[in-house]
C-alpha cells in the first residue's frame, strides 16, 4: 500500500512514492484526517474511493486503529504502574473487592463472648430527658432503661469506671 507508510502502518511491500503520488498522498492524508475527526464529506469519500482499493483499505485500517485507541481510553487508559499509590489511581482501574464466602461471626449455637464487667464502679450517672427533644412535650415515664459501662484510662495509668444509665422515657 503506497499510503500506509505515511501513516506509520506496516505493509508487506512498501515502495517509495513517485512525484505524482505525493499529491495523492496529501489528498489521502487530508481525507483520512477528516474521517477520523468525524468531519468528512460525501465528496471526500468519493475522492478516496476513486483512488482505488489501497486508499479505501488504508482508511479502514486507520479507522480501526482509532476506534481501538478510543476504546482503550474508555476502559482505563492502559496499564497502571504498580508503584502508584491506590489513592491516586482512578476508581475504575482498581480491582473489584472480593466477595465474602460466608456470613461473618460465630456459627449458630456458638456461645457468645464479651468483655467481663469491672469489679468496681467509681461513679453512676443517670441520664433522663425532661421533655421530648423533637416537639418539647412531656414524656411518659417508663421502667425501661439501658446501662453502659465505660472504662477510662487516665494519664497516670489508673482507670475510672463510670456506669451510664439511660432511661427509655
C-alpha positions in Angstrom: 0.0 0.0 0.0 1.5 3.2 -1.0 -0.4 5.4 1.6 0.4 3.2 4.6 4.0 4.3 5.0 2.8 7.9 5.5 0.6 6.7 8.4 3.2 4.6 10.1 1.4 1.4 9.2 3.3 -1.8 8.3 2.9 -3.2 4.9 4.2 -6.2 3.1 5.9 -4.2 0.2 6.4 -0.5 0.7 7.6 1.4 -2.2 8.9 5.0 -2.4 6.2 7.4 -3.7 6.7 8.9 -7.1 6.3 12.7 -7.7 2.7 12.3 -8.9 1.9 10.2 -5.8 2.8 12.9 -3.4 -0.3 14.9 -4.3 -2.4 11.8 -4.0 -0.7 11.1 -0.6 -1.5 14.6 0.6 -5.1 14.3 -0.5 -5.5 10.9 1.1 -4.0 12.2 4.3 -6.4 15.1 4.4 -9.4 12.9 3.7 -8.4 10.3 6.3 -7.8 13.1 8.9 -11.2 14.4 8.2 -12.8 11.0 8.6 -11.0 10.4 11.9 -12.2 13.8 13.2 -15.8 13.0 12.0 -15.8 15.9 9.5 -15.6 14.0 6.2 -17.9 15.0 3.3 -19.5 12.8 0.7 -17.3 14.4 -1.9 -14.2 13.4 0.0 -15.4 9.8 0.3 -15.9 9.7 -3.5 -12.4 11.1 -4.0 -10.9 8.4 -1.7 -12.9 5.7 -3.4 -11.6 6.9 -6.8 -8.0 6.5 -5.5 -8.5 2.8 -5.5 -8.8 -0.2 -3.1 -5.5 0.6 -1.4 -6.8 4.0 -0.2 -10.0 2.5 1.0 -8.1 -0.3 2.8 -5.9 2.3 4.4 -8.9 4.3 5.6 -10.4 1.1 7.1 -7.1 0.4 8.9 -6.7 3.9 10.2 -10.3 4.0 11.4 -9.9 0.6 13.1 -6.7 1.8 14.8 -8.5 5.0 16.0 -11.5 3.0 17.4 -9.2 0.7 19.3 -7.4 3.7 20.8 -10.6 5.3 21.9 -11.9 2.1 23.4 -8.7 1.6 25.4 -9.2 5.1 26.8 -12.7 4.3 27.9 -11.5 1.1 29.6 -9.0 2.9 31.8 -6.2 4.1 29.6 -3.9 1.2 29.7 -1.8 -0.4 32.4 -1.2 1.4 35.7 2.3 1.3 37.3 2.2 -1.0 40.3 4.2 1.6 42.3 1.3 4.1 42.0 -0.4 4.5 45.4 -4.0 3.2 45.4 -5.4 6.6 46.4 -4.0 8.2 43.2 -5.4 5.5 40.9 -8.8 6.1 39.3 -11.6 4.0 40.9 -12.4 2.3 37.7 -8.9 0.8 37.4 -8.9 -0.8 40.8 -9.9 -4.4 41.0 -13.4 -5.2 42.5 -13.5 -6.2 46.1 -13.6 -9.9 46.7 -16.9 -11.4 47.8 -17.2 -12.9 51.2 -17.7 -16.7 51.1 -19.7 -17.0 54.3 -21.5 -15.0 56.9 -19.3 -13.2 59.4 -19.3 -14.0 63.1 -19.7 -17.2 65.1 -21.7 -20.2 63.9 -25.3 -20.5 65.1 -25.5 -22.1 68.6 -22.0 -21.0 69.5 -21.6 -19.5 73.0 -21.2 -15.7 72.8 -18.2 -13.9 74.3 -17.8 -10.4 75.6 -15.6 -8.5 78.0 -16.5 -9.0 81.6 -17.8 -6.2 83.7 -15.3 -4.5 86.0 -15.3 -5.4 89.7 -15.8 -1.9 90.9 -17.7 1.1 89.5 -16.4 4.5 90.6 -19.4 6.6 89.5 -23.0 6.1 88.5 -24.6 8.7 86.2 -28.3 8.7 85.2 -29.5 10.4 82.1 -33.2 11.2 81.8 -34.9 13.7 79.4 -37.4 16.2 80.9 -39.2 16.9 77.6 -39.4 15.4 74.1 -36.4 16.7 72.1 -38.5 16.9 68.9 -41.7 18.6 70.0 -40.9 19.8 73.5 -43.9 18.0 75.0 -44.0 15.9 78.2 -42.7 12.4 78.2 -44.5 9.4 79.6 -42.3 7.7 82.2 -41.5 4.0 81.8 -39.3 1.5 83.6 -37.2 0.5 80.6 -33.5 1.6 80.7 -30.2 0.7 79.2 -26.9 0.8 81.1 -23.4 1.3 79.5 -20.2 0.9 81.4 -17.2 2.9 80.2 -13.6 2.4 81.4 -11.4 5.4 81.0 -7.6 5.0 81.3 -6.3 8.2 82.8 -2.9 9.8 82.3 -1.5 8.3 85.5 -2.4 4.8 84.3 -5.3 4.5 86.7 -8.8 3.5 85.4 -12.0 5.2 86.2 -15.2 3.2 85.7 -18.4 5.1 85.0 -21.8 3.4 84.5 -24.2 5.5 82.5 -27.9 4.6 82.8 -30.2 5.9 80.0 -33.9 5.9 80.7 -36.1 5.0 77.8 -38.8 7.5 78.6 
